[in-house]
Amino acid sequence: MTVTINEVGLRDGLQNQPLVVSTGDKLALLSLLEAAGLNHIEVASFVHPKAVPQMADAEALVGMLDLERRSYSGLVPNLRGYERGKATGLSEFGLIMSASETFSERNVNMTLDQALQSNFQVVRACHAEGNHVRVYISCSCACPYEGRIDEARVLGLARQLLDGGAHEVSISDTIGAGTPQQIYNLTHPLVVDYGADRVNLHVHDTRGQAIAMVWSAYLAGVRSFDASIGGLGGCPFAPGATGNVATEDLVYLFNESGIETGIDFAMLEPAVRFAEQITQSALGGKSMEWWRRKR
């Protein structure tokens, strides 16, 4: 059995960091991640640099990559962002829409229906141009303004997106407030109806439940998971959200369970150490804490 781990540290991990990381340091971190065996990497977000200054070098960074070597992707907020991303040569893109009406209106000034139509513009463009698109449904479990989100609403949005042409949807616990049972309820019906290749999981570890949510999704049939080196992350638009589930914790979980990731756990330690250096912060999942003590 195999799973795919999609590394989001360079984008979701860094976007909320107060220190702007240089393009050179981003490339160095990328090289360490690739050396450990990570082949699916989200490298940048094509948002307005005033909104997320950390992503101001998106075009420059992608321009330095050999796009044939790995599966690189970029996050785009709308059709304009997609045009920027497409111009770099990327062929895999992520979109985000919220399952929360309040979150959507406060952060992108759109109702859910307006956000859905904006997403479909990009989905149609990707189909027309042969590019892959995944839509992240943020606040899938809970919203900082509305509280817990109705599961039927999330599943309804996911079905609309998949039926409307999205290659994948990602059930995204943006603020890390979900539970393993919620994640099972939100992923299993989609895997059954659409197949494991069309469902991804993206969780944060605010309440210490991320690794349990990952395992619950695996039992539900999910085989694609986002993670961030060292647990880097947060969300500039979600107060209180902490880092993503740590890449090293996912790799340890799956490798030690006999589930193939293609990633060398020990080789992730230099990447965590370098990420700490460039962000000037203490990082590392629970498994990395153990590994460092062991050594």
C-alpha positions in Angstrom: 0.0 0.0 0.0 1.3 3.5 -0.8 0.3 7.1 0.0 1.2 10.4 -1.5 2.5 13.2 0.8 2.2 16.6 -0.7 4.8 19.0 1.0 3.3 22.5 1.6 6.0 24.0 3.8 7.3 26.3 1.1 3.9 27.9 0.7 1.5 27.2 3.5 4.3 26.8 5.9 6.1 30.0 5.1 3.2 32.3 4.2 2.6 33.3 7.9 6.2 33.7 9.0 7.1 37.2 10.1 10.6 36.9 8.6 10.6 37.0 4.8 12.7 34.1 3.5 14.9 34.8 0.6 14.4 33.0 -2.7 17.8 31.3 -2.3 16.9 29.9 1.1 13.6 28.6 -0.3 15.5 26.8 -3.0 17.9 25.4 -0.5 15.0 24.1 1.6 13.5 22.6 -1.5 16.7 20.8 -2.3 16.7 19.2 1.2 13.1 18.1 0.9 13.8 16.5 -2.5 16.9 14.8 -1.1 14.6 13.1 1.4 12.4 11.8 -1.3 9.5 14.3 -1.5 8.2 14.4 -5.1 5.0 16.4 -4.7 5.7 19.9 -3.5 3.6 23.1 -3.4 6.1 25.8 -4.1 4.3 29.1 -4.1 1.1 31.1 -4.1 0.2 33.6 -6.8 -1.5 36.1 -4.6 -1.0 39.8 -4.5 2.4 40.4 -2.7 0.8 43.1 -0.5 -1.6 40.4 0.9 1.2 37.8 1.5 4.7 39.4 1.2 6.3 36.0 1.6 5.0 35.0 -1.8 6.3 38.1 -3.7 9.0 36.0 -5.4 6.6 33.3 -6.7 7.5 33.8 -10.4 11.2 34.1 -9.7 11.2 30.9 -7.6 9.3 28.8 -10.1 11.6 30.1 -12.9 14.6 28.5 -11.2 13.0 25.0 -11.1 13.3 22.1 -13.5 9.6 21.5 -13.8 10.2 18.0 -15.3 11.9 16.7 -12.2 9.1 16.8 -9.7 5.4 17.4 -9.3 5.4 21.0 -8.4 2.2 23.0 -7.8 1.1 26.5 -7.0 -1.9 28.0 -5.2 -4.0 30.6 -7.1 -6.7 32.8 -5.6 -8.6 33.4 -8.8 -8.4 33.5 -12.6 -5.8 36.3 -12.5 -3.6 34.4 -10.2 -4.0 31.3 -12.4 -2.8 33.3 -15.4 0.3 34.3 -13.5 0.9 30.7 -12.4 0.3 29.3 -15.8 2.8 31.7 -17.3 5.6 30.1 -15.2 5.1 26.7 -16.8 3.4 25.1 -13.8 0.6 22.6 -14.7 -0.8 21.8 -11.3 -2.8 24.3 -9.3 -4.6 24.6 -6.0 -7.7 26.8 -5.3 -9.3 27.6 -2.0 -12.9 28.2 -1.1 -14.4 28.2 2.4 -17.2 26.1 3.7 -18.1 29.1 6.0 -20.2 31.9 4.6 -18.8 34.3 7.2 -15.1 33.4 6.6 -15.6 33.8 2.9 -17.2 37.2 3.2 -14.6 38.5 5.6 -11.6 37.2 3.8 -12.4 37.3 0.1 -15.5 39.5 0.2 -17.6 36.9 -1.6 -20.6 34.8 -0.7 -20.1 31.0 -0.9 -22.0 31.0 -4.3 -19.8 33.8 -5.6 -16.7 32.0 -4.5 -17.9 28.8 -6.1 -18.4 30.5 -9.4 -15.0 32.1 -9.2 -13.4 28.7 -8.6 -15.3 27.2 -11.5 -13.7 29.9 -13.8 -10.3 28.5 -12.9 -11.5 24.9 -13.1 -12.8 25.4 -16.6 -9.6 27.1 -17.7 -7.5 24.2 -16.3 -9.6 21.7 -18.2 -9.3 23.7 -21.4 -5.5 23.9 -21.1 -4.8 20.4 -19.8 -3.8 21.5 -16.3 -4.6 19.7 -13.0 -6.6 21.5 -10.3 -7.4 20.7 -6.7 -9.8 22.7 -4.7 -9.3 23.1 -0.9 -12.5 23.4 1.1 -11.2 25.5 4.0 -12.9 25.5 7.4 -14.2 22.0 6.6 -14.5 21.2 10.3 -14.9 24.6 12.0 -14.7 28.3 11.4 -13.2 30.9 13.7 -16.4 33.0 13.4 -19.2 30.4 13.0 -17.9 27.5 15.0 -18.5 23.9 13.9 -19.5 23.6 10.2 -22.3 21.3 9.1 -20.9 18.2 7.5 -23.7 18.1 4.9 -22.7 21.6 3.7 -19.1 20.5 3.2 -20.0 17.3 1.4 -22.4 19.3 -0.8 -19.7 21.7 -1.8 -17.3 18.9 -2.4 -19.7 17.1 -4.7 -20.5 20.3 -6.6 -16.8 20.9 -7.2 -16.0 17.3 -8.2 -19.1 17.1 -10.5 -18.2 20.5 -11.9 -14.7 19.3 -13.0 -12.3 19.7 -10.2 -9.8 16.8 -10.4 -9.5 16.7 -6.6 -11.0 18.2 -3.5 -9.1 18.6 -0.2 -11.0 18.4 3.1 -9.1 21.2 5.0 -9.2 21.7 8.7 -7.8 25.2 8.5 -7.9 26.0 12.2 -7.1 22.6 13.5 -10.4 22.2 15.3 -11.5 18.9 13.8 -11.8 15.4 15.2 -11.0 12.0 13.8 -14.7 11.2 13.5 -15.5 14.4 11.6 -12.7 13.6 9.2 -13.9 10.1 8.6 -17.5 11.4 8.0 -16.2 14.0 5.5 -13.9 11.8 3.5 -15.3 8.3 3.4 -18.4 9.2 1.4 -16.3 11.0 -1.2 -13.8 8.2 -1.5 -16.7 5.7 -2.0 -18.5 7.9 -4.6 -15.5 9.4 -6.5 -12.5 7.3 -5.7 -9.4 7.8 -3.6 -7.5 9.6 -6.3 -9.9 12.6 -6.0 -9.7 13.2 -2.3 -6.9 14.9 -0.3 -6.6 15.8 3.4 -5.1 19.0 4.8 -5.1 19.4 8.6 -3.5 21.7 11.2 -2.4 20.6 14.6 -3.8 23.4 16.8 -5.4 21.0 19.3 -3.0 18.0 18.9 -5.4 16.0 16.8 -3.7 16.2 13.4 -2.0 12.8 13.3 -5.2 11.1 14.5 -7.2 12.8 11.8 -4.7 11.6 9.2 -5.0 8.0 10.3 -8.8 8.3 10.4 -8.8 9.6 6.8 -6.5 6.7 5.8 -8.9 4.2 7.3 -11.7 6.1 5.3 -9.7 5.4 2.1 -7.8 8.6 1.6 -4.3 8.2 0.1 -3.2 11.8 -0.5 -2.1 14.0 2.4 -0.7 17.5 2.8 2.0 18.1 5.3 4.6 20.8 6.2 8.2 20.2 7.2 8.7 20.7 10.9 5.0 21.6 11.3 5.5 25.0 9.8 2.4 26.9 9.1 -0.6 28.9 10.2 -3.1 31.0 8.3 -2.9 34.8 7.9 -6.7 34.8 7.5 -7.6 32.4 10.4 -6.8 33.8 13.9 -5.4 31.2 16.2 -4.5 28.6 13.6 -1.1 26.9 14.3 1.1 24.8 12.0 0.2 22.0 9.6 0.7 18.4 10.5 4.5 17.8 10.4 5.8 16.0 7.4 8.1 13.9 9.5 5.2 12.7 11.7 3.3 11.5 8.6 6.3 9.8 7.2 7.1 8.1 10.5 3.4 7.0 10.9 3.1 5.5 7.5 6.6 4.0 7.1 6.4 2.3 10.5 3.0 1.0 9.6 4.3 -0.7 6.5 2.7 1.9 4.2 5.1 3.1 1.5 5.8 6.9 1.2 9.0 6.8 -0.7 10.4 9.3 1.8 13.5 8.7 4.1 12.6 9.8 7.6 16.2 10.4 8.7 16.8 12.6 5.7 14.1 15.0 6.8 16.1 16.1 9.9 18.4 18.4 7.9 15.4 20.0 6.3 13.8 20.6 9.7 17.0 22.1 11.0 17.4 24.4 8.0 13.7 25.5 8.3 14.4 26.4 11.9 17.4 28.4 10.8 15.7 30.5 8.1 12.6 31.1 10.2 14.4 31.6 13.5 11.9 29.4 15.3 11.8 26.0 17.0 10.3 23.4 14.7 9.8 19.6 14.5 7.0 17.2 15.0 6.8 14.7 17.9 8.7 12.1 15.9 11.6 14.5 15.3 11.8 15.4 19.0 12.2 11.6 19.6 14.7 11.2 16.8 16.9 14.0 18.1 17.0 12.6 21.6 17.7 9.2 20.2 20.8 10.5 18.4 
